[in-house]
């Protein structure tokens, strides 16, 4: 076999192998986006144990995608507006940004029941949840702010700064930082957020949800906010995402 033929054969083999690798990488890069999934109205998660003159938003987790999206239903606290409100939200736990949401129109009959709203709009909700790869989980549990994952210990905590620089002249939360600590891995910042004119009187990490598909959590933070016309105050929640493997700094530093 002459040198030219041998070189040509080697070149063909390299191209063929490269083609296989390119195809494999393209397959690996496919995101878990559109799926075919049916959904049911989920069970409520009680994230607020406060006693006193407060009205909480109501929270119903739906499920997760395999690429960091988390879906839930919110019923905002009724501050005397006289109509029923419900929203379906999908948040990226990588960027902490809402990537899709849907809310009832203003003026919906306050006697309308949540399952009825869900049923009447199910086709639209299902289409969008499917596009975002949301798989419903039947047994979603709210873990405490201290939890164990893969034989490693984790603890969530929040630090807040306050300011009276608002129209009401009362001291409210202006900045909060959420930390995730592990004796085995170290500590990391989950969220560092500033609030303007928030009227938030206090915040607390109540726990997290653990993804069944990734080493990822959805951290639940509750905020008590000054009511529209004073008490009763409103208890709201926010969701923040965190990876359980990356971004930690050694505790010895």
Buried (B, 14 or more C-beta within 10 A) or exposed (E): EEEEEEEEEEEEEEEEEEEEEEEEEEEEEEEBEEBEEEBEBBEEBEBBEEEEEBBBBBBBBBBBBBBBBBBBBBBBBBEEEEBBBBBBBBBBBBEBEEEBEBEBEEEBEEEBEBEEBBEEBBEEBBEBBBEBBBBBBEEBEBBEBEBEBEEEEBBBBBEBEBEEEBEEEEEBBBBBBBBBBBEEBBBBEBBEBEBEEBBBBBBBBBBBBBBEBBEBBBBBBBBBBBBEEEEBBBBBBBBBBBBBEEBBEEEEE
